[in-house]
Amino acid sequence: MSELVLINVSGRDKPGLTSEITGIMGQYDVRILDIGQAVIHDHLTWGILIEIPDESKSSPVIRDLLFRLHALDLQVRFAPITIEAYQQWAEGRNRACYIVTLLSRDIKAEQIARVSAITARHGLNIDNISRLSARPSLNPSENRIACVEFSVRGTPSDLEQLRYDFLHIAGEMNVDIAFQEDSIFRRNRRLVVFDMDSTLIDAEVIDELALEAGVGKQVAEITERAMQGELDFSQSFAERLALLKGLDESVLEGIAARLRLTEGAEHLIRSLKSLGYRTAILSGGFTYFARHLQQKLGIDYVYANELEIENGKVTGRVAGQIVDGKRKAELLQEIAEREHISREQVIAVGDGANDLPMLSQAGLGVAFRAKPLVKESARHSISTLGLDAILYLIGFRESDSLQVGQAGK
């Protein structure tokens, strides 16, 4: 009968090791059942599960490997595996696979300990851990992103409780944790739709207009209640807009010029464009400012509210249909159909209660620096980092940034 042997090799990495080891195995017609390798700080950890055929005894294979690995100053361990144990393990690989993404300014041991404790408590086993972000400098900058991705397998009994547990410790440790199914769509998204105010830009434009009109306090209070979900968006929007009646059109240009992009927005959009993504702004704000961002960032689609102006003055009304939460969800679907992609291939990003419908429609809905109600209702959230952290949720690696930069030259 054939023999199954698990081989673990460790030591200092050097070019050609895999070729040398498998070359020896090849002389004995060895079959590879599983293989994996990791290198941390030039230290190799290499594992391979092999099947040695009937006509070959395991002793010559192990003897030759042991001799060569010793000569290469590598440590090796051989462990026999029963056919029953292998079959049981192989069947377990058919269980559902998920990705847990840990995002922080700096990865600490406590963070990994608590994330892995939750996965274990919910019956999930960690298959692989990868660092997606660059190795940190010993003199770190404030705004870097550190990201570790866990590939886990199993069948959690209560997905909602699992998500709640991750959300809870994320708040305690001031990190972001995303949990998503490792499906074919994860690395095959094609469209990203953004809210504008407090998502792509670090401001609520209607509040900026209100300051110019001298009604800043009243409008800001209504805006806050609307974003918290305490007020119907369309009703509160009409109420705030009415307070702007008589505002001179000339102030719009100045407001547009001083709007600041959210941290990471430019890097995210540039990376998405280089990767072939389509992008859209679906905003309850105003087209004047959305068009300004479209030109600056190269956004493909813009849908927002048309601020009605007569004789150089704001009328306090909008022209056409209000873009509220329901309309955002409809627009997401319309754009997806126009681009011939499924909703599972869409990412939606927003911060307010009126963004929840489109977040729920998208394959990946992300609440960005969102209000508590929105954060708890959305399946994914980013609260501690910039918009470009979204790249890691789709499996983007820091090495990809180099390729994106070269593509943009």
N, C-alpha and C positions, 0 to 999 in steps of 0.2 A: 504493500500500500504506500501511497505518497505520504510524505511527512510535511507538517506545517511548522514553521519556525519564525518567531518574532525576533528581529535583530534591532538593537538600539546602539547607536554609535554617537559618541560625543568627543569633543576636543577642539583644537584650534582649526578654523576653516582654512582651506586652501583650494585653489582651482584644480579641477580634474578629479575630485574625490568620488563624486557620483559615478563617473565613467569608470574609475578603477574598480570600485566595489561591484558594480553591476556587471562589469566585464568578467570578473572572476565567476560570478553566478552564471553568466551566459555560457561558460564552458561546460556547465552541468545541466543545461536546458531548464533552468529554474524559472518557475512562473511567479510573477509579481501579483500578489493579491491586494496589497495596499502599500502606499508609500507617502512619507511626509518629511519635511525638513524645515528647520527654523535656524536663523543665525542672529545672535544678539551680541553686539560688541566683538565681532569676529570669532565668536564661540559657536560651534556647530552642534545642533542636536538633530539627529537623523534617525528615522525609524522606517523599517520595511518589514512587511509580512510576506513570507515566501512559501511556495509549495515546491518541494523537491520531489521529482517524479520517481516512480517505482524502481526504474533501472539505475538510479543514482542513490547511493547511500549518503546520509547527511554528513557523516564524518569527514570525507574528503572536502566537501564544500566548506564546512566550518573550519577545518584545519587550514585551508588556503586563505580564507578570510581572516582568521585569527593571526596568521603569520604576517599578512600584508598590513593589516590595521595596526599591529604592534610596531611594525617598521615605520609606519606613518605617525607614530606617537598618538594614537587615538584609543580611547577606551571603548570596549564593546561588551555587550551582554546578549546572550542567546537564551531564548525561552521557548520550549516546545508548546504548541497549541493543539488541543484536541479538535477533531473535526466538528464535534457537537458544540464546543465553545465558539468555534468560528461561525457556524451556521446561526447560532443564537445571536451573536454579535451582528452578523450581516443583516439578519431580519430586523434588528433594532434600528438599522440605518434607514429603514423605510418610514420611520416616524416623522412627524412634521418638524421642519427646521425653521428657526427664527433667528433674527439678528437683533442683538442688543447693542446700541451705540451709546457710549459714555463720552460726553463732551464737557470740557472744563477749560479753565485758563491754565491749569496745571494738574496732571494726573497724580493722585496720592494713593498710597496703599490702602487707606481706609475706604476710599471710594470703590476700589476693585473688590475689597473684602465684602462690602455691603451689597454690591450688585450681585456678586457670585453667590452670596448667602440667600438672596431672594430667588435666584434661578433654581438653586438646590431645593429650597423649601417648596417650590411649586413643581418639583419633579422634572426639571430640565437639566440636562447634562451638557457641559461645555465641551464642544468638539475642538474649537480653535479660538485663539485670541490673537488679534493683529492690531498693530498700531498703524493708523491711517495717516496721522499727522507727522510732521517732521520731528526728528529727535530734538529735544529742547536744548537751548543754550544754557550754560551755567550762569549766564547773566541775562535772564529772560526779559523780554519787553512785555509791557502791560497787556497788549491787545492780541497776543497770539492765541491760537486755538490748539488744544491738545485733544486728541481723539483716539479712543481704543474701542475696537469692535469685537464683540463676542458672537461666535456662531454657536447656537445652542439647539439641542434636539430633545424632543419629548412631547408629551400631551398634557399641558396644564389643565387642572380640573376647573379652574375659575379664572378666565382671562381678564375679566373686569377687576377682580381683586389683585391680580398680578400687576396690571397697569396702575392701579391705585397705589400699590406698594412702591413701585418705581417713582411715581409722582411724589409720594410722601418723602422718600429719602432724597430725591433731587432737590426739593425745597429745603430740607435740613442741611444739606451739604453745599448748597448753592452751585449745583451742576445741572446739566441737562441730560436726560436719559430717554432714548427712543427705543421702542419695542415694535418690531414689524415682522411680518411673515417673509421668509426668504423665498419669494416667488420669482417667476420669470420676469415680472414687471418691474422689480426693484431696480434693475440696471437697464431698464428699457423704457424709462419715462421720456416723453417727447415734448411736453408743453408745461410751462409754469405760469400760473396766473397770480397776480399780486394785488392786494389792496394797496392803496397809495399812502393815505395819511397815517402816520405813526407806524408804517410798515416799510415802504420804500423811502419815505422821508421822515425826518425826526420832528414832525409837527402835525397839527391839525389845521389845515388851510382855513377852514371856516372860522376858527378861533383867531387866526392872523388877520383875516378880513374884519372880524368884529373889533379887534383892537384899533384898526384904522378908522372904524365907524364910531368908536367911542362906546361900544356896548360889549366890551370884552368879557366882563365878569358874568353878565347874564348868559351870554352864549356859551362860555366855557362850562358853566354849571349844567346847562342842558346837554352839551356834548358828552360830558362825563357820565351823566345818567343814561344817556342813549348807549354809550359804549359798554356800560355795565349791564345792559339789557333791561334796565328799569323802565325805559320808555320805548314805544314803537318808533322805529327809525324814521319812517316816512313822515309821521306826525311831528316828531321832534325836529326833523330836518326843515320842514315847512315853517315851523315856529322860529327857528334860528335864522332862516333865510329872510323872513319878513323883517327882522330887526336890522338887516343890512340895507334896507330900502334907502335910496338917495346917495349911497356911497359912490364916489367919483371913480370912473373906470381907470383913471391914470394910476391908481395905487396898485393895480394888479401886477404890473411889470416889476415894480420894486419888491413885492412879496415873492414873486417867482425867482428873482435874482438871489434872494437871501435864504431860500429853502436849502436845508442841509440834507444830504443823503444819509440814510441810516448806515451805521457801521457795517462794512462788508458788502453793501449793496452793489457797488461798482465792480468789485472782484467777482461776486456771484454772477451778475449779468454777463460780464465779459467771458467767464468760464462757460456758462451755459450756451452762449452764442458759438463759442469755439467748438463745443460738443454737438452742435446742430440742433439745439432746443429752440422751440418757438416760445415767445414770451408775450404776456398781455397784462395790462392794467385794467382791473375791474374795480372801479372806485365810486363810493358814495360822495366823493368830492367833486371837483369841477374840471371840465375838459381843458380849460385854459392852462392849468398847471400840469395836468396829465400830459398834454402835448409838449410842454416844456421838458418834462422828463423823458418823453419818447424820443425827442431829438437828441437829448444829452446821452441817453443810455442805449439807443437803438432798439427800443421796444417795438414789437411787431403789431400788436393790437392795443387800442385804447378805447375804453368805454367808461364814460363818467357823465356827470350832470352838466348840461349847458346853462351857464349862468346868463340869465336874460338881462340885456342892457339896452336901454332906450335913451337917446339923446345924451350919451356919455355917462349915464347914471345907472346903477344897479336897481332893478325894479323890485327886488325882493321875491322873485319867482324864478323858476327854471323853465326852459323851453323843452317840451317833450316829456317823455316818461322818466320818472325818478328811478335811478339805479339803487335799489334797496337790496336787502339780503336775498329775496326771492329772485330778483332780476339777475343778480350776480351768478346764482346757480344756473339759471337759464342760459346766460351768456357763456358760461364755462362749457356747457353741453353743446351750444351752437358752434363755438370755436373748435372744439374737439371733432365734431362732425365735419366741419369744413377742412380740417387738417387730416381727416381720415384716420383718427386714432381713437382708442377706447378711453373711457373715463379712468380706467386703472393706470393709464399712462400719463395722467395729469397730476401735477403738484399744485396745490393751492396754499397761499400764505396770507394770513391776515391777523388782526389783533382785536377786532370788536365783535360784539354780539351779532351784528349784521353780516359778519363773514362766516358764521357757523354753517349756513346752508351750503355755501360753495366748498367749505372745508370737508363737509360730510359727503359731498358728491365726488370729490377727487380721490384718486388712488392713494395719494399721500397728502393729507391735510395737516398743515403746520400752523399752530397758534404762535405768533411771534410777539414776544414781550407783551403778552396779552393780559387782559383783565381776568381776575380769578374765575368768573363764570365761564369765560371762553376757554381758559386753560384747562379747566376740569372737564369741559364738554368735548374738547378736541382730542383726537387720538394721539397726537404728537404735539410737542411744544418746545420752543427754544426761548429761554428767558434770560440767560446769563451771557450769551455770546452774540456776535453779529450775524447778519443774514447769510454770510458765506458758510456758516456752519451747516446749512442745508446741504451743501455739497457732500458732506460726509454721510448724510442719511441715504444717499444714492450710491454709496460705495466709492466715492472719489478719494484718491490717495494724493498725498502731498507731491509725489513724483509726477502726477498728472499735471500739476501746476506748471512744471517746466515745459511740458509738451504744449500746454495751452499758451504759455508765453511765447514759445517759438512759433506757434501757428499764427499768433497775432502780429508777428513782425513782417 
